[in-house]
Amino acid sequence: MLVLREVCYRALDDARLWTLYAVACLRAGKRADAESALRQAVWLRQRDRHTHKARVTLELLRELLAGNDTLRVQAA
């Protein structure tokens, strides 16, 4: 998880990495870090006008904020 965090801070503009980091944080029980990482990913996707991806990531964030710590993440 620490390596993934370092990669995120080096590649600040990669929303996919921030989302993966959020999932790793959730698995490690670090909800606040997961929330922060998802917020960063949403912002990046909205900024880059990736509307569909931003919507999906925002839904993941909403689920987390609603108390769902066991988000279902499925590879596309």
N, C-alpha and C positions, 0 to 999 in steps of 0.2 A: 504494500500500500504506500509506503514512503517513497518508493521509486516512482510510482505512478503520480504521486503528488509533485515530485520534482519535475517530472516530464511536463505536467500541466503548467507549472510556473515558468518553464522554459518556452513552451509553445502556447502562449497566452490566448491565441486566437483559434484554438481547436476545440470546438464545442463537443465533438465526439469524445475526446480525451477527458474533458470535464465531466461528462455524463458517466463514463466508465469509472472515474474516480469517485463519483457520488455513489455508485453501486458498491464499490469496494468499501467506502466509509460505512454504508448501511450494514454490510456484512460484518464489519468490525464493531458495530454498535455506536458509531459516531454520527448521530443524527444531525447535529449542528453543522458539522463539516459537510455532510451529504447535502443538506439544504443549501449551504453556501455554494457548493459546486454546481448544483442544479440551477440555481439562480444565475450563475455565471454562464452556464450553457444556454439557458433561455435567452439571456441578453445577447449573446453572440449570434444565436440563430435568428433572432429578430433583427439585429443589426445587419446581418448578411441577407436578409429577406428570404430566408428559408422557412416560409410560412408553415408548411406541413410539419416539418421537423420541430419548429418552435412550439407548435400546438401540442405535439406529442410529449415533448420535454416538459412543457408547462403542466400537462396532465399528471406526469410523474411527480412534479413538485407539489401539486395540489393533493395528490394521494399521500405524500409524505407529511404535509402540513395537517392533513386530516387524521394523522396518527397511524397510518398504514406503514409499518416498518418492513413489510415483506412484499415489496413491489415485485410484480411479475415482469421480469425482463426476458424478452425473447429475441434471439438473433433474427435478422431479416434475411 
